[in-house]
Amino acid sequence: MSWKFVDRKCELSLLENRLGSGKGEFIVIYGRRRVGKTALITEFLKRHGGIYLLARETSDLENLKRFSERIALYFNDEVLLKNPFQSWDALFEYLHQKSLEEKLIVAIDEFPYLVLSNRALPSILQEYWDTKFYKGKLYLIISGSSVSMMERLLGYKSPLYGRRTGQLKMEPLDFFSAREFLPGFTLEDFVRAYSILGGTPAYLLEFEDNLTLAENLLERYFRQDSLLYSDAQFVLREELDRPRLYFAILEAIARGRTTVGEIMNETGLERATVGKYVSVLIDLGIVRRDVPVTESRKSKKGRYYINDPYFAFWFRYVYPNADLIETGNGDMLLRIVMNDLDEYVGRIFEDIARQFLLKKSRELPLRPTKIGRWWSKGEEVDLVLLDEIEKKALLVEVKWKELRKRDAFRVFEKLAGKSQLMGLKDWKFEFGIIAKRVEPKEELRELGYVWDLDDMGEVA
């Protein structure tokens, strides 16, 4: 496994645009562990210089000592090297003096660890920002992996509320950026790999594209000592106070129980409990709530889905079968997965198709103001793009299979029928298909929009 920096052009641009501001900057970067925060910060520092300080879950004095060493080495300060800071006031004052004349970039990674050992630190930092830092040329970045704690630090009740000049929540890479990590896979196999790993860089680095998908699962995932096996629990236990109940809800959703009623029946939990815990999972970005694209967010038809393919796969296959991995029988789990994988991938392929259409938006017959699924009374459409200004709609069926002419004709006919059930009177409708393979593609394009993996490969 080798370190790799991919994409993140928008994030780097945000950081770089503030370099020429001529004033103090206070940037907050946060997101789940392993999503690429440290890689972004170190790439930024590599390009522009600065000091990287990594906090540890240890005492104040130990962190101050380590930070003193890094700062002393940066400034070649022998006095500081022999006499480390004894307080955060001393460290902040030193940085303030150094940043009065020229821009100084300082990044403190895993900032929440510092707060755990010193609850007063946000107040101390607030005082220095209000009285000194904003006047100088300090470019301060604080970063953290505990999403809940970082959001509390940014919240209304925090001393740091309103002080940041920029904020960036890091999300996993999209399908097309993630593709760069495993270029040796065919696009079809990468769809499967992405459905297992999602867009988190550290997880993508665990697979090797000179191995088959099955070999990667057996050698890089379904083992007690693998990062991919253990990290889901590690990440979620860091965020959640009572993980057992959350895990039960996530397992139910991963098994296709997407409504509150279905989750209640699967877990045995009360409605109020499910609502409370699902709300927390939504706030953390682990679960999302979808409603039919033609309805408001307040619709009672909400369905719940796990946002990240890595967690969706883990809760569908790994968590319920952890005993197989713990007893060294990963090969048995592999058989279970491979027999069912394409059905699971079909759901993730809908999300990939959504990303694809957003990238192709300039070539579409409308400018979508909304995109999502639609369902009502047993009828569903995988993707619906609405142009609410021009009253145009594009209905797209997504199939993780190879479609022939007869199948495609049938899909277009069904989409036309469903369009009349959506309540969009006087709208203009267009229809489309996204599948693994479609033949004869050019002939079928006379009926509507047709895309397959070959078209996705041109974007990738």
KAURKA-V519042 format. One record per backbone hydrogen bond with DSSP energy under -1.0 kcal/mol. CO is the residue of the C=O (numbers start at 1). NH is the residue of the N-H. E is the energy in kcal/mol with one decimal. If there is no record, write none. Layout:
# KAURKA-V519042
co=[CO:CO]
nh=[NH:NH]
e=[E:E]
This chain:
# KAURKA-V519042
co=[8:9:10:11:12:13:16:18:25:26:26:27:28:29:30:32:34:36:37:38:39:40:41:42:43:44:45:51:53:56:59:60:61:62:63:64:65:66:67:68:69:70:71:72:77:78:79:87:88:89:90:91:92:93:94:95:99:104:105:106:107:108:109:110:111:111:112:113:114:118:120:121:122:123:124:125:126:127:128:128:129:132:134:137:138:139:140:141:142:143:144:145:146:147:148:149:150:155:158:160:166:168:174:175:177:178:179:182:186:187:188:189:190:191:193:194:199:200:201:203:208:212:213:214:215:216:217:221:223:226:227:230:231:232:233:234:236:242:243:244:245:246:247:248:249:250:251:252:253:256:258:259:260:261:262:263:264:270:271:272:273:274:275:276:277:278:279:280:281:281:282:286:288:290:292:296:303:305:308:309:310:311:312:313:314:319:321:322:323:324:325:329:329:330:331:332:333:334:335:337:337:340:341:342:344:344:345:348:349:350:351:352:353:354:355:356:360:361:370:372:373:374:376:379:381:383:384:385:386:386:387:387:391:392:393:394:395:396:397:399:399:401:401:403:404:405:406:407:408:409:410:411:412:413:414:415:418:423:424:428:430:431:432:433:434:436:437:440:441:443:444:449:451:452:453:456]
nh=[12:13:14:15:16:17:19:21:140:165:166:142:168:144:170:35:202:40:41:42:43:44:45:46:47:48:49:107:109:58:63:64:65:66:67:68:69:70:71:72:73:74:75:77:81:82:83:91:92:93:94:95:96:97:98:99:137:139:51:141:53:143:55:113:114:115:116:117:118:121:124:125:126:127:128:129:130:131:132:133:134:135:24:104:25:106:27:108:29:111:31:147:150:151:152:153:154:158:161:163:28:30:178:179:180:181:182:185:190:191:192:193:194:195:197:198:173:204:205:206:211:216:217:218:219:220:222:223:226:230:231:234:235:236:237:238:240:246:247:248:249:250:251:252:253:254:255:257:256:258:304:263:264:265:266:267:268:274:275:276:277:278:279:280:281:282:283:284:286:287:285:307:305:303:295:299:290:288:312:313:314:315:316:317:319:322:324:326:327:329:328:332:333:334:335:336:337:338:339:340:341:344:345:346:347:348:349:352:353:354:355:356:357:358:359:360:363:364:386:384:293:381:379:376:374:396:372:394:369:370:391:392:428:387:430:385:432:383:434:401:436:436:437:439:408:409:410:411:412:413:414:415:416:417:418:419:421:425:427:393:395:449:397:451:399:453:403:444:445:446:447:433:435:456:457:460]
e=[-2.5:-2.4:-2.2:-1.9:-2.8:-2.4:-1.4:-1.2:-3.0:-2.7:-1.5:-2.4:-2.7:-1.5:-3.2:-1.5:-1.4:-2.0:-2.5:-2.9:-1.9:-2.2:-2.5:-2.3:-1.6:-1.8:-3.0:-3.0:-3.0:-2.2:-2.1:-2.8:-2.4:-2.2:-2.7:-2.4:-1.8:-2.0:-2.7:-2.8:-2.3:-1.9:-2.1:-2.4:-1.7:-1.5:-1.6:-1.7:-3.0:-2.4:-1.9:-2.2:-2.3:-2.3:-2.1:-1.4:-1.8:-3.4:-2.6:-2.8:-3.1:-2.4:-2.5:-1.6:-1.3:-1.4:-2.0:-1.1:-1.0:-1.8:-2.2:-2.8:-2.3:-2.2:-2.0:-2.5:-2.7:-2.1:-2.4:-2.9:-1.5:-1.4:-1.1:-2.0:-2.6:-2.5:-3.0:-3.2:-2.6:-3.1:-1.2:-1.2:-2.8:-2.3:-1.6:-2.1:-1.2:-1.6:-1.8:-2.1:-2.2:-2.4:-2.7:-1.3:-1.5:-2.0:-1.0:-1.4:-2.4:-2.2:-1.4:-2.6:-3.4:-1.8:-2.8:-2.7:-2.6:-2.1:-2.1:-1.1:-1.6:-2.4:-2.3:-2.3:-2.8:-2.8:-3.4:-2.4:-1.5:-1.7:-2.6:-1.7:-3.0:-2.3:-2.7:-1.2:-2.4:-1.2:-3.1:-1.8:-1.9:-2.7:-2.6:-1.9:-2.3:-2.4:-1.3:-2.4:-1.9:-1.1:-2.9:-2.5:-2.6:-2.3:-2.1:-2.3:-2.8:-2.5:-2.8:-2.3:-2.6:-2.8:-1.8:-1.5:-2.0:-2.2:-2.3:-1.8:-2.1:-1.5:-1.5:-2.8:-2.2:-2.7:-2.7:-2.0:-3.0:-2.7:-2.3:-2.8:-2.2:-2.5:-1.4:-2.5:-3.1:-1.1:-1.4:-2.7:-1.6:-3.5:-1.7:-1.2:-1.2:-2.3:-1.6:-1.7:-2.6:-2.9:-1.7:-1.2:-1.7:-1.7:-3.1:-1.6:-1.0:-1.2:-2.9:-2.0:-2.6:-1.8:-2.0:-2.3:-2.5:-2.0:-1.7:-1.5:-2.3:-1.2:-2.8:-3.1:-2.9:-2.6:-2.0:-2.4:-2.0:-3.1:-1.8:-2.4:-3.5:-1.6:-1.4:-1.7:-2.3:-3.0:-2.5:-2.6:-2.5:-1.9:-2.5:-1.5:-1.0:-1.2:-1.2:-2.0:-2.6:-2.4:-2.0:-2.1:-2.4:-2.2:-2.3:-2.5:-2.1:-1.8:-2.6:-2.0:-2.0:-1.1:-1.4:-2.5:-2.6:-2.7:-2.2:-2.5:-2.8:-1.6:-3.1:-2.0:-1.4:-1.4:-2.2:-2.4:-1.9:-1.8:-2.6:-2.7]
